[in-house]
């Protein structure tokens, strides 16, 4: 797959079907020699998205894969943002106009085209590795798929023609490799993410991971990706993790 000398993808597992590529990657996480392992599946029977939701993907039509990495403590907090930027930059390269919904949903024309889930793995409460799960809608018809109750979109729907999935996969892995080997400066990645966030300036309601709902204006994000919310009473809150509802 043209990735023999790549830190990401040099070790590659292809599966016709599995429960979840993240589950398979986790089985290899106890050995750091598996750093950069990519697990790709044509179909996942128990794929999941953020907050434990199911991720629905048409068989043999989309790209669903996971990457096992052993990043340093600084990079492990950058994986979610970097992943959404890598996918968005690829979409731009094929003349689409991506949008990013905080924190990491990738949209085109306000419809979700890609989802990202990053899970950190810990030993004695210290993060030692992470698994990046990617789902990108490529050659399916969006009228037959739903994502969180909303119609999704795909590259096929936006461009009007199918595209070779292997070309996309290789390019995405190459870009993940460039980030992982620090060929791309974090400042440029964060700037791109910040500029493409459609959430900023909107009046939103966020449900945090402890089920508290916070409503206010999304004003900005800090370098860690936390969203600054100005509530109606003027109070400021920074949200590290949650879902816009």
C-alpha positions in Angstrom: 0.0 0.0 0.0 3.0 2.3 -0.6 3.5 2.7 3.2 6.5 0.5 3.8 8.6 3.2 5.4 5.7 5.0 7.1 5.4 5.2 10.9 1.7 5.0 10.5 0.4 2.1 8.4 3.6 0.1 8.1 1.7 -2.6 10.1 -1.7 -3.0 8.4 -4.6 -5.3 9.1 -7.4 -5.7 6.6 -10.7 -7.3 7.7 -13.8 -8.0 5.6 -15.9 -7.8 8.8 -15.3 -7.2 12.5 -17.2 -5.9 15.5 -15.1 -2.7 15.7 -11.7 -1.8 14.3 -11.0 0.0 17.7 -11.6 -3.3 19.5 -9.1 -5.0 17.3 -6.5 -2.3 17.7 -6.9 -2.4 21.5 -5.9 -6.1 21.5 -2.5 -5.0 20.2 -2.0 -2.0 22.5 0.1 -3.8 25.2 3.1 -3.9 22.9 4.6 -0.6 21.8 6.1 -2.4 18.8 2.6 -2.1 17.3 2.9 1.7 17.2 1.3 3.0 14.0 -0.9 -0.1 13.5 -3.8 0.5 11.1 -6.9 -1.7 11.3 -9.3 -1.4 8.3 -12.6 -3.1 8.0 -15.1 -3.2 5.1 -17.9 -3.7 7.6 -18.3 -3.2 11.4 -21.1 -4.8 13.3 -20.6 -2.8 16.5 -18.9 0.4 15.4 -19.4 3.3 17.8 -19.1 7.0 17.8 -18.8 9.6 20.5 -20.7 9.2 23.7 -21.2 5.5 23.0 -23.5 6.0 20.0 -23.6 3.4 17.2 -21.8 4.4 14.0 -23.7 3.1 10.9 -21.7 2.5 7.8 -22.6 0.9 4.5 -20.6 -2.2 3.8 -17.8 -1.9 1.1 -18.7 1.7 0.4 -17.0 3.8 3.0 -13.7 4.0 4.9 -13.7 2.8 8.5 -10.3 2.3 10.2 -8.5 2.8 13.4 -4.9 3.8 14.2 -3.0 2.7 17.3 -0.4 5.2 18.4 1.9 5.9 21.3 2.2 9.7 21.4 3.9 11.9 23.9 1.9 13.6 26.6 1.5 16.8 24.5 0.4 15.1 21.3 -2.1 12.8 23.0 -4.2 15.9 23.7 -4.0 17.0 20.1 -5.2 13.9 18.3 -8.9 14.8 18.2 -8.3 18.2 16.6 -5.6 17.0 14.3 -7.8 14.1 13.0 -10.6 16.5 12.0 -8.1 18.8 10.3 -6.5 15.9 8.3 -9.9 14.8 7.0 -11.0 18.3 6.2 -7.8 19.1 4.3 -8.3 16.0 2.2 -11.9 17.0 1.4 -10.6 20.4 0.3 -8.1 18.7 -1.9 -11.0 17.2 -3.9 -12.8 20.5 -4.1 -15.2 20.1 -1.2 -15.8 22.8 1.4 -15.5 21.1 4.9 -16.9 22.5 8.1 -16.0 21.4 11.6 -18.6 21.2 14.3 -17.0 21.3 17.7 -15.2 19.3 18.7 -14.5 17.0 15.7 -17.5 16.2 13.5 -16.7 17.0 9.9 -19.5 18.3 7.7 -20.1 19.3 4.1 -23.0 21.6 3.4 -24.1 21.2 7.0 -24.4 17.4 6.8 -22.1 15.0 8.5 -19.6 13.3 6.3 -17.0 12.0 8.8 -16.9 11.0 12.4 -13.9 10.7 14.7 -13.4 8.9 18.1 -10.2 9.0 20.0 -9.8 6.8 23.1 -6.8 7.1 25.4 -5.5 3.9 27.0 -4.0 4.2 30.5 -1.7 2.4 32.8 -1.9 3.4 36.4 -4.0 6.4 35.4 -1.3 7.6 33.0 -2.1 7.7 29.2 0.3 5.5 27.4 -1.3 5.0 24.0 -4.4 6.0 22.0 -6.7 4.7 19.3 -8.0 7.0 16.6 -11.2 5.7 15.0 -12.2 7.2 11.7 -15.4 6.8 9.7 -15.6 8.6 6.3 -18.6 8.4 4.0 -17.4 7.8 0.5 -19.5 5.9 -2.0 -22.9 5.5 -0.4 -26.3 7.1 -1.0 -27.1 9.4 1.9 -30.8 9.0 1.7 -30.4 5.5 3.1 -28.2 6.4 6.0 -28.8 8.4 9.2 -26.3 9.8 11.6 -27.8 10.7 15.0 -31.2 11.2 13.4 -29.9 13.6 10.7 -29.3 12.8 7.0 -25.6 12.3 6.4 -23.8 13.1 3.2 -20.9 11.5 1.3 -18.2 12.2 -1.2 -20.4 10.5 -3.9 -23.3 12.7 -3.1 -21.3 15.9 -3.1 -19.1 15.2 -6.2 -21.6 13.2 -8.2 -19.3 10.3 -8.8 -17.7 7.5 -7.0 -14.0 7.6 -5.9 -11.4 4.9 -5.4 -11.4 4.4 -1.6 -7.8 3.0 -1.6 -6.6 6.3 -2.9 -8.3 8.2 0.0 -7.1 5.7 2.6 -3.5 6.0 1.5 -3.6 9.8 1.5 -5.2 9.9 4.9 -2.6 7.6 6.4 0.2 9.6 4.8 -1.2 12.8 6.4 -1.6 11.1 9.8 2.0 10.0 9.5 3.1 13.5 8.8 1.4 14.7 11.9 2.6 11.9 14.0 6.2 12.4 12.9 5.7 16.2 13.6 6.3 17.3 10.0 3.2 19.5 10.4 3.4 22.3 13.0 0.7 22.2 15.6 0.1 25.9 15.3 -1.0 25.5 11.7 -3.2 22.6 12.5 -4.9 24.5 15.4 -5.3 27.6 13.2 -7.0 25.6 10.5 -9.3 23.9 13.0 -10.2 27.3 14.6 -11.0 28.9 11.2 -13.3 26.0 10.1 -15.3 25.7 13.3 -18.9 26.6 12.4 -19.8 26.5 16.1 -18.2 29.8 17.0 -20.6 32.8 17.3 -23.6 30.5 17.6 -26.1 30.3 20.5 -25.8 26.7 21.5 -26.7 24.2 24.2 -24.1 21.6 25.2 -24.7 18.5 27.2 -21.6 17.7 29.2 -20.3 14.2 30.0 -22.0 14.5 33.4 -25.3 15.3 31.6 -25.4 19.0 32.6 -26.8 21.3 29.9 -25.2 24.6 29.4 -26.6 27.3 27.0 -24.8 30.3 25.7 -22.8 31.9 22.9 -19.8 29.9 21.7 -17.2 32.6 21.7 -13.8 30.9 21.1 -11.6 27.9 21.8 -8.3 27.7 23.7 -5.2 25.8 22.6 -6.5 22.6 24.4 -9.7 22.7 22.3 -12.0 23.7 25.2 -15.0 25.8 24.1 -15.6 29.1 25.8 -19.3 29.7 26.4 -20.8 33.0 27.6 -24.0 32.2 29.4 -27.0 34.5 29.4 -26.1 35.9 32.8 -22.6 36.8 31.5 -20.8 34.0 33.3 -18.0 32.2 31.3 -17.6 28.5 31.2 -14.9 26.4 29.4 -16.2 23.0 28.1 -13.6 20.4 27.5 -15.9 17.6 26.4 -19.6 17.4 25.5 -22.1 17.4 22.7 -23.9 20.2 21.0 -27.7 19.4 21.1 
